Amino acid sequence: MEYKEISKSCHSKLYYLIITLLGFCGLSLISSEGYCRIHSAPIIIEAYTIKSANYHPIANYRLFATSSEGEALSIPFQIDEINSTGDFVLDRGNPITKFQGNGIFDGADQLAFMGDDVGEPKPPTIWKFKKPDILYEIKYVTIKDKNKSGSVFLGIYTTSIAAIPPLSTKSYVRFNEQTSTVSTDKFIYQFDTDNYLLSKFVSMKKGPSINIPVINSSTFYLKGDLKYFLTFEINQKDVGSKLESYKLGPIRDIFRIHFHYTFLKMKFKLGMFTEVSIYSNAVHLPAILENPLSTSTLNYGSSFYYGFSLIESPKTYKIESNFPKFVPYTTGSKVLNSFKSDTTPERYYWLSMSKPDRLMYMELIVSEKMRSNKNFPSVYSEDIPGTELIKQRTNDKVEVLGKSPVNLALNVDLYKFAQGMHLMSFKLFFNNNYSDQLLEEFKDLKHWYFITSKLDSGAY
């Protein structure tokens, strides 16, 4: 997912920097005894990585898992088309990309399913419906434990199309268009309809009618202190956005959000958008950011943060993390920051916040340019409940950390944010239960890889 510039109405690199940095804004289950299950996260496979299984109509594909008894079980999945410019083909709302797909699984199209639905690493031998004409095994293995593996089987029907088995009826995500709310069995996420780059609230689901509020607002802030020029500060009040188009599916809902920037009461129609995916327990945000400004353009203290107002104080959670702690921008902190020059940032940063009945997990994969520039992301926390923050502070003002209604935030230094393209990834997971095993699964996601093989017809 990435930002695309679809008009040239913005002539200032400054405005482009503001918008691309907002990629941090916004803010994977059948599970039965018959399933092997490798983890509880979404799995995305791009068509070109399994090219031999390409070039068939999307309607002719089915995905199966093998039960412990050897039976082929139909599992939920979806195939999302990507157009020639790298954008999702979305069929609801404004028909911007609706007619830009070819109906064929190819190129950068994405196959999505859940780690919970992965089955035994052996081909099915019991078929209670028509076997597919072509069958590929997609086997998942972790480098941490060669004995731990699981498989799904991608079936393609080329004959007797009328006999293709029905799709699984299970759907993990449900979008309410009237309230702009995504509901799953794990959590509820409501967009702020005044600004779709923000969440209005997030609740954990603990039963059919029991929801525990965990986040009551979100905020972003950007400060650009340009050398030999002005210093500007903005927050979400300066950036307007709307839901432009979207696609609903059993595994994820994908939203295309269009936004504009207002500067000195002048609205700039930038023609910019971002695409956000929401799964049964995760929110995935844009992963490609572009900075047109060199590091010599901005002074120390230039920064960007995206923060939340947690209902309960962060100190009520068990917090584990490898993020550096945020240090306010002062002359002293600049000196201390210089001592990090011999340290290289991690490739993966993570933070977990847990209680016996819930887990929130954040993962940030930083760009190689950030690592080479010694640009360390940091996490800010303040031990004040969100219910008190909103009484003491307002989102109407543009404020730094410590003065805004935020008690947890991710901060990025802009004065070290190198010019050019940054390939990054930001994911946020919500789980309505906690176990040490679940936390380790999230931390170990980077260790999984898959092997694809085409099966002979006699093998299944």
One Martini backbone bead per residue (centre of mass of N, CA, C, O) as a GRO file, in nm:
protein
  460
    1MET     BB    1   0.098   0.035   0.020
    2GLU     BB    2   0.032   0.367  -0.111
    3TYR     BB    3   0.104   0.661  -0.233
    4LYS     BB    4  -0.078   0.880  -0.463
    5GLU     BB    5  -0.037   1.107  -0.726
    6ILE     BB    6  -0.329   1.261  -0.911
    7SER     BB    7  -0.211   1.555  -0.884
    8LYS     BB    8  -0.058   1.900  -0.948
    9SER     BB    9  -0.169   2.122  -0.731
   10CYS     BB   10   0.101   2.075  -0.580
   11HIS     BB   11   0.408   2.283  -0.556
   12SER     BB   12   0.499   2.185  -0.271
   13LYS     BB   13   0.716   2.001  -0.084
   14LEU     BB   14   0.599   2.057   0.189
   15TYR     BB   15   0.317   1.935   0.142
   16TYR     BB   16   0.417   1.652   0.063
   17LEU     BB   17   0.542   1.584   0.333
   18ILE     BB   18   0.290   1.601   0.502
   19ILE     BB   19   0.128   1.379   0.356
   20THR     BB   20   0.327   1.135   0.361
   21LEU     BB   21   0.344   1.127   0.679
   22LEU     BB   22   0.034   1.030   0.705
   23GLY     BB   23   0.089   0.716   0.687
   24PHE     BB   24   0.064   0.679   1.010
   25CYS     BB   25  -0.230   0.705   0.991
   26GLY     BB   26  -0.475   0.571   1.157
   27LEU     BB   27  -0.511   0.355   1.140
   28SER     BB   28  -0.674  -1.310   1.104
   29LEU     BB   29  -1.163  -1.727   1.241
   30ILE     BB   30  -1.091  -2.028   1.197
   31SER     BB   31  -1.104  -2.260   1.488
   32SER     BB   32  -1.017  -2.595   1.509
   33GLU     BB   33  -0.929  -2.922   1.550
   34GLY     BB   34  -0.864  -2.942   1.227
   35TYR     BB   35  -0.633  -2.738   1.282
   36CYS     BB   36  -0.307  -2.625   1.293
   37ARG     BB   37  -0.195  -2.353   1.310
   38ILE     BB   38   0.050  -2.079   1.325
   39HIS     BB   39  -0.128  -1.810   1.361
   40SER     BB   40  -0.305  -1.471   1.423
   41ALA     BB   41  -0.244  -1.367   1.127
   42PRO     BB   42  -0.219  -1.229   0.843
   43ILE     BB   43  -0.204  -1.338   0.491
   44ILE     BB   44   0.006  -1.234   0.213
   45ILE     BB   45  -0.014  -1.300  -0.147
   46GLU     BB   46   0.149  -1.252  -0.435
   47ALA     BB   47   0.112  -1.358  -0.750
   48TYR     BB   48   0.420  -1.345  -0.852
   49THR     BB   49   0.513  -1.567  -0.623
   50ILE     BB   50   0.287  -1.771  -0.790
   51LYS     BB   51   0.291  -1.785  -1.114
   52SER     BB   52   0.187  -2.079  -1.192
   53ALA     BB   53  -0.113  -1.984  -1.057
   54ASN     BB   54  -0.188  -1.810  -1.286
   55TYR     BB   55  -0.437  -1.700  -1.524
   56HIS     BB   56  -0.716  -1.711  -1.373
   57PRO     BB   57  -1.013  -1.687  -1.276
   58ILE     BB   58  -1.109  -1.587  -0.971
   59ALA     BB   59  -1.374  -1.774  -0.951
   60ASN     BB   60  -1.179  -2.054  -0.974
   61TYR     BB   61  -1.097  -2.019  -0.676
   62ARG     BB   62  -0.970  -2.215  -0.395
   63LEU     BB   63  -0.944  -2.276  -0.034
   64PHE     BB   64  -0.751  -2.515   0.161
   65ALA     BB   65  -0.765  -2.749   0.432
   66THR     BB   66  -0.621  -2.995   0.644
   67SER     BB   67  -0.720  -3.221   0.839
   68SER     BB   68  -0.643  -3.467   1.068
   69GLU     BB   69  -0.819  -3.671   0.865
   70GLY     BB   70  -0.780  -3.548   0.552
   71GLU     BB   71  -0.977  -3.322   0.503
   72ALA     BB   72  -1.126  -3.099   0.291
   73LEU     BB   73  -1.132  -2.747   0.376
   74SER     BB   74  -1.304  -2.468   0.350
   75ILE     BB   75  -1.166  -2.140   0.338
   76PRO     BB   76  -1.118  -1.826   0.395
   77PHE     BB   77  -1.096  -1.579   0.124
   78GLN     BB   78  -0.912  -1.336  -0.087
   79ILE     BB   79  -0.908  -1.145  -0.395
   80ASP     BB   80  -0.704  -0.864  -0.478
   81GLU     BB   81  -0.690  -0.621  -0.700
   82ILE     BB   82  -0.433  -0.470  -0.907
   83ASN     BB   83  -0.344  -0.219  -1.080
   84SER     BB   84  -0.114  -0.059  -1.294
   85THR     BB   85  -0.055   0.160  -1.036
   86GLY     BB   86  -0.099  -0.005  -0.745
   87ASP     BB   87  -0.409  -0.022  -0.696
   88PHE     BB   88  -0.695  -0.088  -0.567
   89VAL     BB   89  -0.985  -0.262  -0.650
   90LEU     BB   90  -1.284  -0.078  -0.597
   91ASP     BB   91  -1.655  -0.131  -0.570
   92ARG     BB   92  -1.706   0.114  -0.371
   93GLY     BB   93  -1.831   0.402  -0.426
   94ASN     BB   94  -1.619   0.551  -0.598
   95PRO     BB   95  -1.531   0.452  -0.943
   96ILE     BB   96  -1.209   0.474  -0.981
   97THR     BB   97  -1.123   0.135  -0.987
   98LYS     BB   98  -1.354  -0.068  -1.057
   99PHE     BB   99  -1.263  -0.104  -1.392
  100GLN     BB  100  -0.930  -0.202  -1.350
  101GLY     BB  101  -0.984  -0.495  -1.386
  102ASN     BB  102  -0.953  -0.851  -1.524
  103GLY     BB  103  -1.035  -1.115  -1.340
  104ILE     BB  104  -0.731  -1.194  -1.289
  105PHE     BB  105  -0.472  -1.382  -1.150
  106ASP     BB  106  -0.218  -1.130  -1.122
  107GLY     BB  107   0.068  -0.995  -1.052
  108ALA     BB  108  -0.021  -0.793  -0.760
  109ASP     BB  109  -0.215  -0.962  -0.660
  110GLN     BB  110  -0.410  -1.064  -0.361
  111LEU     BB  111  -0.380  -1.317  -0.119
  112ALA     BB  112  -0.614  -1.373   0.156
  113PHE     BB  113  -0.554  -1.496   0.495
  114MET     BB  114  -0.538  -1.703   0.785
  115GLY     BB  115  -0.337  -1.851   1.021
  116ASP     BB  116  -0.574  -2.014   1.165
  117ASP     BB  117  -0.643  -2.181   0.877
  118VAL     BB  118  -0.414  -2.355   0.884
  119GLY     BB  119  -0.303  -2.672   0.804
  120GLU     BB  120  -0.193  -2.954   0.731
  121PRO     BB  121   0.123  -3.079   0.583
  122LYS     BB  122  -0.105  -3.226   0.383
  123PRO     BB  123  -0.281  -3.370   0.161
  124PRO     BB  124  -0.581  -3.428   0.067
  125THR     BB  125  -0.807  -3.738   0.067
  126ILE     BB  126  -1.085  -3.597   0.142
  127TRP     BB  127  -1.371  -3.547  -0.079
  128LYS     BB  128  -1.705  -3.380  -0.062
  129PHE     BB  129  -1.616  -3.271  -0.343
  130LYS     BB  130  -1.491  -3.136  -0.601
  131LYS     BB  131  -1.204  -3.150  -0.741
  132PRO     BB  132  -0.948  -2.994  -0.842
  133ASP     BB  133  -0.756  -2.968  -1.130
  134ILE     BB  134  -0.570  -2.778  -0.954
  135LEU     BB  135  -0.288  -2.809  -0.711
  136TYR     BB  136  -0.153  -2.610  -0.444
  137GLU     BB  137   0.110  -2.592  -0.219
  138ILE     BB  138   0.127  -2.386   0.082
  139LYS     BB  139   0.413  -2.376   0.277
  140TYR     BB  140   0.479  -2.321   0.622
  141VAL     BB  141   0.785  -2.184   0.766
  142THR     BB  142   1.015  -2.165   1.038
  143ILE     BB  143   1.338  -2.072   1.137
  144LYS     BB  144   1.294  -2.152   1.450
  145ASP     BB  145   1.116  -2.423   1.344
  146LYS     BB  146   1.130  -2.690   1.129
  147ASN     BB  147   0.877  -2.856   1.270
  148LYS     BB  148   0.707  -2.602   1.202
  149SER     BB  149   0.397  -2.639   1.018
  150GLY     BB  150   0.189  -2.541   0.727
  151SER     BB  151  -0.112  -2.564   0.509
  152VAL     BB  152  -0.229  -2.467   0.193
  153PHE     BB  153  -0.479  -2.504  -0.082
  154LEU     BB  154  -0.474  -2.418  -0.422
  155GLY     BB  155  -0.758  -2.414  -0.620
  156ILE     BB  156  -0.835  -2.506  -0.971
  157TYR     BB  157  -1.099  -2.452  -1.204
  158THR     BB  158  -1.144  -2.570  -1.560
  159THR     BB  159  -1.383  -2.766  -1.512
  160SER     BB  160  -1.692  -2.785  -1.425
  161ILE     BB  161  -1.791  -2.502  -1.308
  162ALA     BB  162  -2.069  -2.580  -1.171
  163ALA     BB  163  -1.896  -2.766  -0.944
  164ILE     BB  164  -1.807  -2.551  -0.775
  165PRO     BB  165  -1.759  -2.483  -0.472
  166PRO     BB  166  -1.848  -2.307  -0.224
  167LEU     BB  167  -1.795  -2.061  -0.033
  168SER     BB  168  -1.721  -1.949   0.246
  169THR     BB  169  -1.930  -1.794   0.504
  170LYS     BB  170  -1.703  -1.668   0.645
  171SER     BB  171  -1.669  -1.353   0.835
  172TYR     BB  172  -1.442  -1.123   1.000
  173VAL     BB  173  -1.573  -0.860   0.865
  174ARG     BB  174  -1.776  -0.557   0.950
  175PHE     BB  175  -1.946  -0.295   0.775
  176ASN     BB  176  -2.082   0.022   0.876
  177GLU     BB  177  -2.190   0.282   0.687
  178GLN     BB  178  -2.342   0.469   0.892
  179THR     BB  179  -2.089   0.453   1.127
  180SER     BB  180  -1.801   0.373   1.037
  181THR     BB  181  -1.782   0.053   1.125
  182VAL     BB  182  -1.564  -0.203   1.244
  183SER     BB  183  -1.638  -0.551   1.294
  184THR     BB  184  -1.538  -0.806   1.522
  185ASP     BB  185  -1.444  -1.062   1.744
  186LYS     BB  186  -1.223  -0.855   1.878
  187PHE     BB  187  -1.310  -0.564   1.747
  188ILE     BB  188  -1.378  -0.202   1.739
  189TYR     BB  189  -1.381   0.034   1.457
  190GLN     BB  190  -1.396   0.393   1.442
  191PHE     BB  191  -1.433   0.635   1.240
  192ASP     BB  192  -1.370   0.965   1.175
  193THR     BB  193  -1.595   1.151   0.989
  194ASP     BB  194  -1.418   1.421   0.993
  195ASN     BB  195  -1.150   1.211   0.995
  196TYR     BB  196  -1.025   0.922   0.841
  197LEU     BB  197  -0.730   0.931   0.980
  198LEU     BB  198  -0.907   0.862   1.229
  199SER     BB  199  -1.001   0.750   1.544
  200LYS     BB  200  -1.271   0.749   1.763
  201PHE     BB  201  -1.276   0.430   1.840
  202VAL     BB  202  -1.180   0.148   2.060
  203SER     BB  203  -1.294  -0.194   2.106
  204MET     BB  204  -1.336  -0.471   2.300
  205LYS     BB  205  -1.448  -0.799   2.263
  206LYS     BB  206  -1.641  -1.010   2.520
  207GLY     BB  207  -1.915  -1.029   2.359
  208PRO     BB  208  -2.216  -0.982   2.212
  209SER     BB  209  -2.261  -0.718   2.448
  210ILE     BB  210  -1.941  -0.680   2.517
  211ASN     BB  211  -1.760  -0.372   2.559
  212ILE     BB  212  -1.418  -0.243   2.575
  213PRO     BB  213  -1.284   0.046   2.610
  214VAL     BB  214  -0.946   0.176   2.490
  215ILE     BB  215  -1.012   0.409   2.272
  216ASN     BB  216  -1.110   0.772   2.226
  217SER     BB  217  -0.855   0.873   2.045
  218SER     BB  218  -0.675   1.060   1.789
  219THR     BB  219  -0.340   1.195   1.695
  220PHE     BB  220  -0.167   1.447   1.503
  221TYR     BB  221   0.179   1.572   1.438
  222LEU     BB  222   0.359   1.858   1.287
  223LYS     BB  223   0.705   1.972   1.262
  224GLY     BB  224   0.860   2.250   1.074
  225ASP     BB  225   1.203   2.356   1.089
  226LEU     BB  226   1.319   2.581   0.878
  227LYS     BB  227   1.587   2.689   0.735
  228TYR     BB  228   1.560   3.023   0.679
  229PHE     BB  229   1.256   2.994   0.786
  230LEU     BB  230   0.977   2.873   0.873
  231THR     BB  231   0.753   2.762   1.130
  232PHE     BB  232   0.550   2.468   1.151
  233GLU     BB  233   0.216   2.359   1.271
  234ILE     BB  234   0.024   2.050   1.278
  235ASN     BB  235  -0.296   1.891   1.254
  236GLN     BB  236  -0.599   1.742   1.190
  237LYS     BB  237  -0.736   2.029   1.136
  238ASP     BB  238  -0.553   2.069   0.856
  239VAL     BB  239  -0.677   1.780   0.769
  240GLY     BB  240  -0.879   1.661   0.526
  241SER     BB  241  -1.125   1.386   0.501
  242LYS     BB  242  -1.243   1.097   0.299
  243LEU     BB  243  -1.443   0.852   0.189
  244GLU     BB  244  -1.419   0.717  -0.136
  245SER     BB  245  -1.345   0.398  -0.123
  246TYR     BB  246  -1.434   0.035  -0.126
  247LYS     BB  247  -1.379  -0.302   0.022
  248LEU     BB  248  -1.543  -0.610   0.088
  249GLY     BB  249  -1.450  -0.890   0.305
  250PRO     BB  250  -1.371  -1.180   0.487
  251ILE     BB  251  -1.072  -1.066   0.576
  252ARG     BB  252  -1.097  -0.766   0.444
  253ASP     BB  253  -1.103  -0.413   0.461
  254ILE     BB  254  -1.087  -0.152   0.210
  255PHE     BB  255  -0.960   0.193   0.228
  256ARG     BB  256  -1.009   0.499   0.056
  257ILE     BB  257  -0.836   0.803   0.143
  258HIS     BB  258  -0.909   1.137   0.107
  259PHE     BB  259  -0.699   1.444   0.101
  260HIS     BB  260  -0.637   1.769   0.257
  261TYR     BB  261  -0.476   2.096   0.283
  262THR     BB  262  -0.464   2.359   0.532
  263PHE     BB  263  -0.333   2.698   0.468
  264LEU     BB  264  -0.421   2.986   0.575
  265LYS     BB  265  -0.727   2.911   0.479
  266MET     BB  266  -0.612   2.726   0.250
  267LYS     BB  267  -0.719   2.496   0.012
  268PHE     BB  268  -0.554   2.193  -0.088
  269LYS     BB  269  -0.595   1.996  -0.374
  270LEU     BB  270  -0.391   1.715  -0.390
  271GLY     BB  271  -0.477   1.422  -0.476
  272MET     BB  272  -0.469   1.240  -0.214
  273PHE     BB  273  -0.401   0.898  -0.091
  274THR     BB  274  -0.510   0.615   0.108
  275GLU     BB  275  -0.470   0.267   0.225
  276VAL     BB  276  -0.678   0.072   0.443
  277SER     BB  277  -0.653  -0.224   0.648
  278ILE     BB  278  -0.901  -0.451   0.794
  279TYR     BB  279  -0.906  -0.697   1.035
  280SER     BB  280  -0.987  -0.906   1.293
  281ASN     BB  281  -0.682  -0.798   1.447
  282ALA     BB  282  -0.610  -0.559   1.227
  283VAL     BB  283  -0.398  -0.276   1.119
  284HIS     BB  284  -0.304  -0.156   0.797
  285LEU     BB  285  -0.055   0.058   0.676
  286PRO     BB  286   0.126   0.242   0.501
  287ALA     BB  287   0.470   0.165   0.347
  288ILE     BB  288   0.513   0.436   0.165
  289LEU     BB  289   0.754   0.699   0.179
  290GLU     BB  290   0.806   1.051   0.079
  291ASN     BB  291   1.097   1.271   0.077
  292PRO     BB  292   1.186   1.591  -0.068
  293LEU     BB  293   1.374   1.654   0.174
  294SER     BB  294   1.651   1.741   0.315
  295THR     BB  295   1.829   1.725   0.614
  296SER     BB  296   1.930   2.037   0.575
  297THR     BB  297   1.636   2.182   0.603
  298LEU     BB  298   1.606   2.079   0.901
  299ASN     BB  299   1.568   2.113   1.228
  300TYR     BB  300   1.589   2.051   1.536
  301GLY     BB  301   1.252   1.921   1.624
  302SER     BB  302   1.159   1.793   1.387
  303SER     BB  303   0.830   1.631   1.372
  304PHE     BB  304   0.637   1.318   1.422
  305TYR     BB  305   0.304   1.221   1.542
  306TYR     BB  306   0.115   0.935   1.668
  307GLY     BB  307  -0.179   0.926   1.881
  308PHE     BB  308  -0.330   0.820   2.192
  309SER     BB  309  -0.630   0.778   2.393
  310LEU     BB  310  -0.631   0.602   2.660
  311ILE     BB  311  -0.851   0.522   2.887
  312GLU     BB  312  -0.622   0.391   3.027
  313SER     BB  313  -0.348   0.390   3.179
  314PRO     BB  314  -0.041   0.267   3.094
  315LYS     BB  315   0.025   0.160   3.394
  316THR     BB  316  -0.206  -0.078   3.370
  317TYR     BB  317   0.005  -0.203   3.190
  318LYS     BB  318   0.195  -0.436   3.024
  319ILE     BB  319   0.512  -0.327   2.906
  320GLU     BB  320   0.673  -0.405   2.592
  321SER     BB  321   0.999  -0.308   2.438
  322ASN     BB  322   1.237  -0.171   2.169
  323PHE     BB  323   1.185   0.113   2.207
  324PRO     BB  324   1.265   0.413   2.242
  325LYS     BB  325   1.244   0.677   2.442
  326PHE     BB  326   1.110   0.968   2.467
  327VAL     BB  327   1.269   1.292   2.405
  328PRO     BB  328   1.274   1.597   2.446
  329TYR     BB  329   1.336   1.895   2.267
  330THR     BB  330   1.666   1.977   2.343
  331THR     BB  331   1.984   2.057   2.387
  332GLY     BB  332   2.047   1.809   2.561
  333SER     BB  333   1.920   1.590   2.371
  334LYS     BB  334   2.107   1.644   2.133
  335VAL     BB  335   2.361   1.549   2.272
  336LEU     BB  336   2.263   1.262   2.348
  337ASN     BB  337   2.199   1.175   2.052
  338SER     BB  338   2.502   1.172   1.953
  339PHE     BB  339   2.573   0.894   2.111
  340LYS     BB  340   2.422   0.709   1.879
  341SER     BB  341   2.631   0.690   1.633
  342ASP     BB  342   2.717   0.372   1.705
  343THR     BB  343   2.412   0.312   1.649
  344THR     BB  344   2.178   0.088   1.511
  345PRO     BB  345   1.887   0.048   1.413
  346GLU     BB  346   1.638  -0.137   1.402
  347ARG     BB  347   1.427  -0.313   1.193
  348TYR     BB  348   1.249  -0.400   1.442
  349TYR     BB  349   0.958  -0.274   1.603
  350TRP     BB  350   0.805  -0.313   1.935
  351LEU     BB  351   0.475  -0.323   2.113
  352SER     BB  352   0.331  -0.417   2.427
  353MET     BB  353  -0.012  -0.438   2.564
  354SER     BB  354  -0.119  -0.589   2.874
  355LYS     BB  355  -0.375  -0.811   2.985
  356PRO     BB  356  -0.557  -1.081   3.070
  357ASP     BB  357  -0.793  -0.964   2.839
  358ARG     BB  358  -0.544  -0.831   2.659
  359LEU     BB  359  -0.395  -0.717   2.330
  360MET     BB  360  -0.147  -0.483   2.222
  361TYR     BB  361   0.019  -0.456   1.896
  362MET     BB  362   0.325  -0.314   1.767
  363GLU     BB  363   0.463  -0.261   1.428
  364LEU     BB  364   0.792  -0.153   1.303
  365ILE     BB  365   0.937  -0.102   0.983
  366VAL     BB  366   1.221   0.026   0.889
  367SER     BB  367   1.417   0.193   0.693
  368GLU     BB  368   1.729   0.200   0.558
  369LYS     BB  369   1.761   0.509   0.579
  370MET     BB  370   1.714   0.529   0.880
  371ARG     BB  371   1.948   0.349   0.965
  372SER     BB  372   2.183   0.507   0.821
  373ASN     BB  373   2.083   0.787   0.984
  374LYS     BB  374   2.011   0.726   1.283
  375ASN     BB  375   1.686   0.687   1.296
  376PHE     BB  376   1.494   0.695   1.585
  377PRO     BB  377   1.234   0.573   1.703
  378SER     BB  378   0.962   0.659   1.938
  379VAL     BB  379   0.810   0.636   2.270
  380TYR     BB  380   0.521   0.771   2.423
  381SER     BB  381   0.432   0.819   2.775
  382GLU     BB  382   0.141   0.877   2.999
  383ASP     BB  383   0.012   0.859   3.341
  384ILE     BB  384  -0.292   0.919   3.204
  385PRO     BB  385  -0.603   0.911   3.166
  386GLY     BB  386  -0.814   0.976   2.904
  387THR     BB  387  -1.050   1.093   3.075
  388GLU     BB  388  -0.860   1.331   3.176
  389LEU     BB  389  -0.736   1.453   2.921
  390ILE     BB  390  -1.007   1.564   2.789
  391LYS     BB  391  -1.040   1.776   3.026
  392GLN     BB  392  -0.742   1.926   3.000
  393ARG     BB  393  -0.746   1.877   2.682
  394THR     BB  394  -0.716   1.966   2.329
  395ASN     BB  395  -0.759   1.911   1.973
  396ASP     BB  396  -0.777   2.217   1.866
  397LYS     BB  397  -0.481   2.217   1.934
  398VAL     BB  398  -0.141   2.262   1.864
  399GLU     BB  399   0.053   2.002   2.019
  400VAL     BB  400   0.274   1.873   2.210
  401LEU     BB  401   0.405   1.653   2.393
  402GLY     BB  402   0.224   1.696   2.708
  403LYS     BB  403  -0.034   1.885   2.572
  404SER     BB  404  -0.183   1.660   2.457
  405PRO     BB  405  -0.444   1.406   2.414
  406VAL     BB  406  -0.183   1.201   2.499
  407ASN     BB  407  -0.050   0.862   2.622
  408LEU     BB  408   0.029   0.748   2.322
  409ALA     BB  409   0.329   0.746   2.103
  410LEU     BB  410   0.467   0.791   1.779
  411ASN     BB  411   0.803   0.896   1.695
  412VAL     BB  412   0.958   1.114   1.437
  413ASP     BB  413   1.239   1.228   1.301
  414LEU     BB  414   1.297   1.479   1.047
  415TYR     BB  415   1.602   1.574   1.053
  416LYS     BB  416   1.666   1.242   0.966
  417PHE     BB  417   1.478   1.231   0.713
  418ALA     BB  418   1.543   1.115   0.433
  419GLN     BB  419   1.565   1.152   0.114
  420GLY     BB  420   1.300   0.991  -0.033
  421MET     BB  421   1.239   0.657  -0.026
  422HIS     BB  422   1.027   0.465   0.211
  423LEU     BB  423   1.033   0.138   0.332
  424MET     BB  424   0.747   0.041   0.520
  425SER     BB  425   0.586  -0.081   0.836
  426PHE     BB  426   0.246  -0.078   0.983
  427LYS     BB  427   0.114  -0.246   1.280
  428LEU     BB  428  -0.208  -0.327   1.442
  429PHE     BB  429  -0.304  -0.515   1.728
  430PHE     BB  430  -0.612  -0.688   1.843
  431ASN     BB  431  -0.677  -0.865   2.155
  432ASN     BB  432  -0.929  -1.042   2.368
  433ASN     BB  433  -0.654  -1.175   2.470
  434TYR     BB  434  -0.400  -1.359   2.671
  435SER     BB  435  -0.063  -1.478   2.588
  436ASP     BB  436   0.256  -1.569   2.552
  437GLN     BB  437   0.219  -1.709   2.278
  438LEU     BB  438   0.085  -1.474   2.126
  439LEU     BB  439   0.316  -1.274   2.153
  440GLU     BB  440   0.532  -1.450   2.011
  441GLU     BB  441   0.389  -1.467   1.740
  442PHE     BB  442   0.412  -1.168   1.667
  443LYS     BB  443   0.729  -1.149   1.697
  444ASP     BB  444   0.764  -1.406   1.471
  445LEU     BB  445   0.655  -1.331   1.181
  446LYS     BB  446   0.936  -1.276   1.028
  447HIS     BB  447   1.012  -1.607   1.019
  448TRP     BB  448   0.821  -1.656   0.789
  449TYR     BB  449   0.772  -1.894   0.515
  450PHE     BB  450   0.722  -2.005   0.170
  451ILE     BB  451   0.622  -2.305  -0.021
  452THR     BB  452   0.569  -2.399  -0.363
  453SER     BB  453   0.356  -2.670  -0.502
  454LYS     BB  454   0.273  -2.893  -0.748
  455LEU     BB  455   0.029  -3.136  -0.777
  456ASP     BB  456  -0.044  -3.437  -0.843
  457SER     BB  457  -0.340  -3.591  -0.902
  458GLY     BB  458  -0.256  -3.855  -0.722
  459ALA     BB  459  -0.201  -3.687  -0.439
  460TYR     BB  460  -0.547  -3.615  -0.409
   0.00000   0.00000   0.00000
